[in-house]
Amino acid sequence: MNSLRLIVKDSSLRKKILFVLFVLALFRVGAAIPIPGVDAGRLAAFFSGNQFFGLLNIFTGGALDNLSILMLGVGPYITASIIMQLMTMLIPRLKEMYHEEGEAGRQKFNQYSRYLTVPLAMLQGFALLALLGQQGVLGELTAFERFSNIVIVTVGSLLLMWLGELITEYGIGNGISILIFAGIVAALPQAVRQTLFTFDATQLPILIAFVIAAVAVIAAVIVVTEGQRPVPVSYARRIRGNRVYGGTSTYLPLRVNQAGVIPIIFALSILLFPQMIMKFLGGVQNAVIQNLSQAVLAFLANPWTDAVLYFTLVFAFTYFYTSVTFDPNAIAENLQKSGAFIPGIRPGHSTAEFLYKILSRITLVGALFLGVIAVLPLTMRALTGLVTLTIGGTALLIVVSVVLETLKQIQAQIVMRSYE
């Protein structure tokens, strides 16, 4: 209550929170405006029968399920950011820009990510609209109308990217994460209503088990998100003139889940790609290609096949992305330059090996956790046969992570003002 009073009294903090709420209101209005030519009935049937497009809808902030002008969400920008992160492993200049040139280098790096977002948004918009057109979701459109829809959804994605950066700059928290969070939360009332309308007294034990599992998942997400392995670091004492510097001890926090939800997004994109290709090939007038397409789609339609592939990809990408974003050699070099060392470990190469060993062990826990969270909805659906009572593990992971991070930033603002 004391924190709420400080928020209400402080004009600067109050303006930041009101700005975030205003941008979220604009986002929800845009998410309710559909593009021309949508058949709502066929669209609902398509999403109800496709699990992975339902997961993709999470990352569009709930704007994909009605084909709104913001249907792509921030997905293209996230994909562009991931590609740029991966390019740092191949292009040394990008690695220097991101890791060694400070804030100016990161701003230039982010600008390249924005440029890359434009062609990715157009490509993703074209692929989704063409696929949905084959399913009969979109009516008979002329070439100009199709091109107009691609331009509309591309501009919508760029608009969301801009709004997310405005939240980061003028509001509280990470803007892109908050937009995804808003889309997930906005879908909760509809999910609860659907569950109540289809409620059957014989399903009460399953419902109780679902609630218990949901609470357990939230608790596990909090523990793993906040979990870290502190590595003790000591600074050597240095004498300059009549003054003594250093001699202090601190620790280097290694998070259990270094990668966040990026591996899940990446794995989802990889799994969606062959499905989209096979659906395109299914319309080709060739019996061999059509049979091949049907066989691959039938194989991927098996929920247990989906779960195994999804888990494997998330597990592998967690290790891969962690190795991209966290470089033990660079950390060891920086520690050595600043006169710091890990007690009992030689500076330099031995320190890098020690950090790599610890990171590999804790990443194993994080990778297993992300894999379980990713396949949890598919497993629950396969076991219970209920479409509405599925725990959105990925959605919970995003929601809890965003709430924790935003609360930390608000608390930091309150503490800073208390000191003043």
BAFI-858586 format. One record per residue (C-alpha): x, y, z. Coordinates in steps of 0.02 Angstrom, whole numbers, padded with zeros to 5 digits, always signed. Example, Ala and Ser with C-alpha at 12.3 -4.5 7.8 and 13.67 -1.06 7.14 Angstrom:
# BAFI-858586
+00615-00225+00390;+00684-00053+00357;
This chain:
# BAFI-858586
+00000+00000+00000;+00145+00117+00037;+00215+00086-00137;+00045+00122-00216;+00034+00286-00120;+00207+00336-00183;+00156+00293-00362;-00002+00398-00350;+00087+00546-00269;+00239+00549-00385;+00188+00639-00545;+00332+00572-00650;+00301+00389-00606;+00114+00412-00624;+00136+00485-00800;+00245+00337-00851;+00115+00210-00796;-00028+00308-00877;+00073+00317-01039;+00094+00127-01039;-00093+00104-01012;-00132+00225-01154;-00019+00131-01276;-00095-00035-01223;-00269+00036-01257;-00214+00086-01433;-00144-00089-01459;-00306-00173-01408;-00407-00058-01522;-00294-00102-01670;-00304-00288-01628;-00495-00279-01649;-00490-00207-01827;-00487-00350-01956;-00412-00340-02129;-00537-00345-02276;-00612-00509-02336;-00604-00617-02179;-00725-00763-02155;-00741-00766-01965;-00821-00940-01958;-00686-01027-02060;-00551-00930-01966;-00615-00993-01798;-00625-01172-01864;-00447-01161-01931;-00374-01102-01765;-00472-01228-01662;-00397-01369-01764;-00217-01308-01767;-00119-01310-01605;+00038-01223-01665;-00054-01078-01744;-00137-01058-01575;+00036-01045-01497;+00090-00922-01631;-00062-00817-01585;+00017-00792-01413;+00165-00699-01487;+00053-00588-01594;-00032-00527-01436;-00195-00614-01481;-00212-00513-01643;-00194-00662-01761;-00354-00754-01713;-00462-00621-01798;-00337-00572-01934;-00325-00393-01873;-00215-00259-01949;-00091-00303-01811;-00098-00490-01848;+00092-00509-01861;+00119-00432-01691;+00300-00405-01641;+00350-00575-01713;+00450-00505-01861;+00547-00388-01747;+00586-00529-01626;+00641-00639-01771;+00751-00499-01839;+00830-00477-01667;+00866-00663-01655;+00943-00666-01829;+01053-00516-01786;+01109-00602-01626;+01156-00758-01725;+01248-00652-01855;+01366-00592-01719;+01441-00768-01722;+01476-00755-01909;+01521-00571-01931;+01657-00506-01812;+01610-00325-01848;+01434-00353-01780;+01505-00439-01626;+01618-00289-01592;+01473-00170-01619;+01360-00261-01496;+01483-00311-01360;+01625-00183-01366;+01560-00015-01431;+01446+00022-01284;+01277+00107-01297;+01312+00189-01466;+01357+00020-01543;+01200-00061-01473;+01091+00078-01542;+01165+00051-01716;+01143-00137-01694;+00959-00113-01648;+00937+00000-01799;+00995-00142-01913;+00867-00254-01827;+00731-00129-01870;+00785-00125-02053;+00780-00315-02059;+00605-00315-01984;+00529-00239-02142;+00568-00381-02267;+00533-00512-02134;+00362-00436-02097;+00319-00432-02283;+00377-00613-02307;+00284-00676-02155;+00128-00578-02200;+00129-00647-02378;+00153-00826-02317;+00016-00817-02184;-00111-00732-02298;-00076-00854-02439;-00094-01003-02323;-00255-00937-02246;-00320-00899-02421;-00296-01082-02469;-00397-01132-02315;-00543-01023-02371;-00522-00901-02227;-00502-00755-02348;-00627-00728-02488;-00588-00704-02672;-00468-00557-02677;-00388-00468-02823;-00199-00453-02838;-00209-00271-02782;-00314-00317-02630;-00189-00453-02581;-00044-00331-02599;-00140-00202-02497;-00166-00329-02357;+00020-00370-02355;+00062-00185-02342;-00068-00160-02204;-00005-00302-02094;+00177-00250-02124;+00141-00072-02070;+00044-00141-01921;+00195-00241-01865;+00309-00089-01882;+00183+00015-01785;+00187-00110-01641;+00377-00110-01644;+00375+00080-01629;+00245+00077-01489;+00348-00052-01395;+00503+00057-01405;+00402+00207-01346;+00350+00108-01192;+00532+00062-01158;+00589+00243-01177;+00448+00340-01095;+00358+00210-00989;+00401+00068-00871;+00472-00102-00921;+00517-00181-01087;+00391-00122-01216;+00394-00275-01330;+00368-00394-01183;+00228-00287-01113;+00135-00291-01280;+00143-00481-01285;+00090-00485-01103;-00061-00375-01141;-00118-00490-01281;-00108-00643-01169;-00202-00562-01026;-00335-00493-01144;-00376-00672-01198;-00407-00733-01019;-00590-00675-01001;-00640-00764-01162;-00551-00924-01107;-00637-00920-00936;-00806-00888-01018;-00783-01032-01140;-00735-01147-00997;-00889-01098-00896;-01007-01120-01044;-00940-01293-01085;-00925-01349-00903;-00977-01527-00862;-00992-01588-00682;-00904-01750-00729;-00749-01648-00774;-00735-01570-00600;-00586-01680-00545;-00494-01631-00705;-00534-01448-00673;-00467-01457-00494;-00310-01545-00555;-00291-01411-00689;-00299-01270-00560;-00172-01358-00448;-00057-01386-00596;-00074-01204-00649;-00023-01142-00476;+00124-01264-00476;+00179-01203-00648;+00172-01021-00593;+00275-01061-00437;+00403-01157-00542;+00415-01014-00668;+00450-00891-00528;+00583-01002-00450;+00674-01035-00614;+00658-00856-00678;+00731-00786-00516;+00855-00930-00494;+01039-00891-00514;+01209-00964-00469;+01318-00832-00384;+01503-00851-00428;+01614-00764-00298;+01732-00632-00369;+01870-00542-00274;+01965-00386-00325;+02151-00374-00292;+02213-00234-00180;+02309-00099-00272;+02406+00045-00195;+02416+00208-00289;+02505+00344-00194;+02435+00348-00020;+02270+00265-00068;+02221+00081-00072;+02101+00022-00207;+02010-00144-00222;+02015-00281-00094;+01826-00302-00103;+01724-00458-00139;+01565-00475-00242;+01486-00608-00351;+01444-00639-00533;+01262-00697-00552;+01235-00834-00681;+01050-00854-00714;+00973-01028-00729;+00871-00970-00879;+00989-00857-00975;+00890-00870-01138;+00716-00821-01077;+00577-00869-01198;+00685-00845-01355;+00715-01034-01380;+00527-01066-01376;+00495-00931-01507;+00636-00997-01616;+00579-01179-01601;+00400-01128-01641;+00459-01041-01800;+00557-01194-01855;+00408-01309-01826;+00286-01195-01916;+00396-01179-02071;+00377-01360-02137;+00190-01357-02100;+00169-01199-02205;+00275-01271-02346;+00178-01435-02348;+00011-01344-02349;+00071-01243-02500;+00127-01402-02588;-00042-01483-02550;-00120-01366-02680;+00000-01419-02818;-00080-01521-02958;+00037-01670-02939;-00013-01834-02858;+00161-01875-02790;+00185-01703-02711;+00009-01706-02640;+00037-01878-02562;+00203-01823-02490;+00123-01666-02418;-00020-01765-02339;+00102-01892-02263;+00212-01756-02185;+00061-01659-02119;-00013-01819-02046;+00153-01856-01960;+00162-01679-01888;-00022-01684-01838;+00014-01819-01708;+00016-01728-01540;+00154-01840-01470;+00262-01808-01624;+00234-01622-01601;+00281-01634-01417;+00442-01731-01447;+00502-01618-01589;+00453-01461-01494;+00543-01517-01335;+00701-01567-01430;+00710-01402-01524;+00680-01296-01368;+00813-01395-01273;+00942-01374-01413;+00905-01190-01444;+00921-01150-01258;+01101-01208-01260;+01133-01126-01428;+01062-00956-01382;+01147-00957-01212;+01315-00988-01298;+01280-00841-01416;+01231-00714-01282;+01352-00766-01143;+01537-00780-01185;+01641-00852-01041;+01803-00801-01128;+01749-00619-01137;+01693-00621-00954;+01859-00697-00900;+01956-00569-01001;+01858-00423-00926;+01884-00491-00750;+02070-00506-00780;+02082-00329-00850;+01993-00256-00698;+02106-00349-00576;+01969-00469-00521;+01980-00657-00498;+01877-00805-00439;+01952-00873-00276;+02045-01036-00309;+02040-01015-00500;+02182-00946-00606;+02137-00789-00707;+02117-00804-00895;+02088-00971-00981;+02057-01068-00819;+01923-00942-00767;+01837-00959-00936;+01836-01149-00920;+01767-01137-00743;+01626-01020-00799;+01586-01131-00949;+01574-01284-00836;+01453-01198-00717;+01352-01123-00860;+01333-01294-00943;+01264-01371-00784;+01138-01236-00741;+01086-01219-00925;+01039-01404-00920;+00910-01363-00786;+00849-01211-00882;+00837-01307-01047;+00739-01450-00969;+00623-01327-00885;+00589-01229-01046;+00560-01391-01140;+00432-01452-01013;+00346-01282-01011;+00337-01281-01201;+00257-01453-01220;+00144-01438-01067;-00010-01375-01165;+00010-01512-01297;+00032-01646-01163;-00118-01588-01062;-00226-01584-01219;-00170-01760-01269;-00201-01830-01094;-00367-01745-01054;-00438-01719-01227;-00496-01547-01172;-00460-01400-01286;-00509-01264-01164;-00422-01335-01011;-00244-01327-01070;-00109-01241-00970;-00023-01113-01079;+00150-01143-01007;+00232-01024-01130;+00102-00891-01093;+00127-00912-00906;+00315-00899-00928;+00297-00735-01023;+00168-00663-00903;+00265-00704-00745;+00431-00644-00818;+00356-00479-00876;+00267-00450-00710;+00426-00484-00609;+00534-00372-00719;+00407-00230-00720;+00384-00237-00531;+00573-00230-00509;+00583-00073-00616;+00438+00009-00523;+00520-00035-00357;+00685+00038-00417;+00597+00200-00464;+00514+00207-00293;+00678+00175-00202;+00766+00311-00304;+00630+00436-00260;+00636+00385-00078;+00821+00425-00075;+00786+00593-00153;
